[in-house]
């Protein structure tokens, strides 16, 4: 198998275990949580996206990593992580919290989609070895990020129960 094929297979298969974890362990627990608690948990995961700056750190990635890919991936992750951290800091100020929840999910999803697009356009699968120590990010971390963004949007679009509305209303004051 070529390196590009191995990278692509690993990237696609990276979604399978995360979907199994989500279905088996995460979704059952979410049923007992308020919407803001679910979004807070998702924000915690995304607050680690500052780690994406590794794509522009010489020595961690190879010199053959497409120059058009690395800065976009690095700064998109950095901005998303910052927005997620701000969401976590504003959890007691519900209107701001919800604003930053939407912001980090929109920015983060767009960032991942742009990175997938740039990766394909710039031949990243053929140069996957240039990811060097950062190889695991698109294989293990990105699928979890994308799945949790989808989950966050699903939860945002879902109608809240009367209990959830009452609890959320009580906590905004």
N, C-alpha and C positions, 0 to 999 in steps of 0.2 A: 504494500500500500504506500502511496506517496505521502509525504508529510502534509500536503494540503488536504488529502482525503482523511487522514488521521485527525487533523485539527477539526475539520468540519464534522466528522462523526462524533468526536468528543464534545464539540460545542452543542450539537443537537441532543445527544444523549445526556448532557448536563441537566436538561430540563426534567428528565424522567425521575431521578431520585428526589428532586425537590418537589415535584408534583405529588409523589408518593408520601413524602413527609408532610406536605400540606394537607392532603386528604386524610391521612391516618392520625396525625398528632395535632395539627394546628386548627383546622376547621372545626373539629368537635369542641375545642376550648373556646373558640371565638363566639360560639352561640351564647355563652354565659357572660360575655363582656359587653360593655357599653361601646358605642361606635368610637368615641374619643379614645378609649383604652386600646382599641384595635389599631387606630391610626398612630397612637403613641408608640406602640410596639413596632410598627412598621418604620416609623421615624428613627427609632433606635438603630435598626439595621442599616438604614440609609445614612445615618450620621457618620458611619465609618467610610463613606465614599471619598473622604479626603485622601484616602490611600491611592486613588487613581493618579495622583501626581507622580507616582512611580513611573508612569509612561514617559516622562520627560527627564528622568534622572539617569544621567550617563552611567554606564556600568551595570545598571539593573536591567536595562533593555539594550539590545544590540544596536550598532550604528546603522544597520540596514532596515530598521523599523521605519515604515513610510513616514516622512516628515509631516505630511498632511494629516496623518492619523493621530500621532502622539499628542500634540497640543490640544486638539479638540476633545479627545478622550480624557485627558488629564484635567483640563479646566472645567469641562462639563460635569465630571464627577465631583470636583472640588466645590463648585457652585451648588450642586445638588446636596452634598453633604452639609454645607453651611446652612442652606435653607432648612434641612431636616433638624439641625441643631437648634436653629431659631424656633422652629415649631416646638421642640421639646422645652425650650426655655419659656415659651408663652402658653404652656398647657393650662395655666390657671386663668388666662385671659382668652376665653373661648373664641371671640371673633378673630383675634390675631392668630390664634392656634389654627383655626380652620383655614384662614388665608394662607398660612405657611404650609399647611398640609397639602392644599391644592397646588401651591407653587412648587414644592419640592417634587411632587408626583408628576406634574406636567413637565417641568424642566428635566427631571430624571428620565422620564420615558422618552422624551424627544432626544435627549443625549444618547440613550442606548440605541434608539432607532437610527440616528445619524451615524453612530459608530459602526453599527452593522452595515449600513449603506457604504460608508467610507472604507470599511474593511474589505468588502467585496470589490468595490471600484478600484482600490489601490493594491489588490492582490495579497491581502494579509494572510489568507490561508496558505499561499505558496511561500510566504516569508514568516510563518508562525514561529520558527526557531529564533527569530530576532526579538521575540517577546522575552526570551531568556527567563529570568526569575519571575517575570510577570505573566508567564504563560497560563498559570492557574486562574488568573482573574477572569478571562472570558469563558473558561471551561467550567469553573465551579461557582464563582461569585455572581457573574452577570445573569445566569438563569434565575438565581434566587432573587436578584434585584428586579428583574422584569416580572417575575411571577408576583412579587409583593406589590409592584406598581399596579398590576391588573387587579389584584385583590383590593387594594386601596380604592381604586376607581369604582369597583363593584360595591364596596361598602359605602362610598360617598353617594352612589346613585340609589341605593336601597332605601326604601321608606323606613323610618324609625318607628319602633313600637311606642306606645303611650308611655311605658315605663322609661324607655330611653330618653324621650323628650322631656319628661318630668325631671329625671336625674340631671340631664344636661342643663336644663333651665335653672335648677337649684344651684349648680356649680358655677354658673356664670356670674353670680352676684358676689 
